[in-house]
Amino acid sequence: MTSATVDLSVKDRGTLFNPDDEAKAAGWGTLDPYPLLEKLHDGPPVVKGALEDLMGIPRQYNPGMWGGEVYSILSFEAVNKAFMDGETFSNRVYERLSKPALGDTLLNLDGGEHKRLRNVSKPWFKPSFTDGWWTEMWTVAAVKEIFDRLTEKDQADLNLELCAPLPMSVVSAGFGIPASEALEFRKALLLHGSPEEMAKGHAFAAEMLTRLMEERRANPKDDLISRFVHADIENEDGSTRKLTNDEAMRYCFLIIHAGGGTTWRQLGITIMALLNHPEQMEMLRKDRSLMRQAIQEVTRWYPTDTAFLRYVEKDTVLEGVELKAGSIAYLCLGTANRDRKQWDKPDELDIMRPAKRHFAFGAGAHACLGQHLSRQEMEVALGAMFDRLGDLRWDPDYPPAALGGGTLIGRGPVALNVRYTPIG
Ligand code: HEM
């Protein structure tokens, strides 16, 4: 039988977005941002200065490369206004953050060009399509295969054996990339390394996608590559045309890139949070109707990314603070998602909180395209975890689980070593 899921062997741990190794490679610390952000809650909602400087940590972003002033946007209201006003707070920052590796994509485009491009794939990521096509075709099968492997034993590192392979398997399978090639493909798209390494990886991924796109153009299948090569995009004048090969390729690169590491880390954070709050885990195990709000709460409480950047396109005033055109603004999800005006005891995890809007998946025109898919993957995975891993608990032979990664981006557990009684 051929394997549907990507099997991450231990040798890949160091190369494939293991949060701790990635942080070390980038020279970042592995400090928990929340104690450092706490003092900012009492100050003004918009502050001059880079977020790292306010937190007293080494810079992870490099806002100086744009040459303008730098501001940090901290409160829920202010972050919301910045996310929602894309004309003033644009994604031009990604011309330097993602374009060198991924080319022109949704991330760095704005306005009509962004909207027309996003409309191409919107139907394939809306809730009904993720609950139906993605879940039924790919997620359920990948989860089953992963849990069949897990239940052959009674201890595991769920970070490496569940959280990492699941999203990569689902996204690769949904695209139509064979599981045997998915790991090589994802590695080739890593956003760090020397320019030469990144160019080599890019060329490898492009070659593989070109081959698959040619195959699907001639012989369409029920996968996303086939959808992309046959998709229409609207021109500025309202007429339509097919996506070019190059556009389809860049779109695929972005989605495959964005759909792996984020869900890995966020699912890992969710499992870690539940194991550290056993009474809440038990409530959820017994009452699965709480699943949506539990995931909403963990993503509020600890989003894998703490802050995103925006470019200030024109002079503006936000919460009484003047920001000049050409400045860089940090939109701090970490403080906005724990705004004291929005939530009671926001530093506490409470899965019984009524679900409420927050910024773990961004907001506005660039809000996460894959958010419904990723929530759905987490739901199916957590459901299987409760059904098939009985008496789930931390493995006492390992040190307590810890979060690593950058302080501002890409946080997730370093390992999730657990013991359990296998079921089924
Ligand atoms: C828990 C998992 C995830 C989290 C926390 C997350 C978070 C985010 C955030 C915060 C943004 C906005 C970035 C910004 O405004 O600068 C974003 C954008 C995006 N995400 Fe996700 N994401 C997740 C999973 C996924 C998945 C599974 C996919 C696709 C399969 C995906 C595809 C995208 C794309 C394409 C964008 C760019 C959208 C645009 O610029 O229009 N994400 N994500």
Boltz pocket constraint, residues with backbone or C-beta under 6 A from the ligand:
constraints:
  - pocket:
      binder: B
      contacts: [[A, 106], [A, 107], [A, 108], [A, 118], [A, 171], [A, 254], [A, 255], [A, 256], [A, 258], [A, 259], [A, 260], [A, 262], [A, 263], [A, 266], [A, 267], [A, 303], [A, 304], [A, 305], [A, 308], [A, 309], [A, 359], [A, 360], [A, 361], [A, 362], [A, 363], [A, 365], [A, 366], [A, 367], [A, 368], [A, 369], [A, 370], [A, 371], [A, 373], [A, 374]]
      max_distance: 6.0
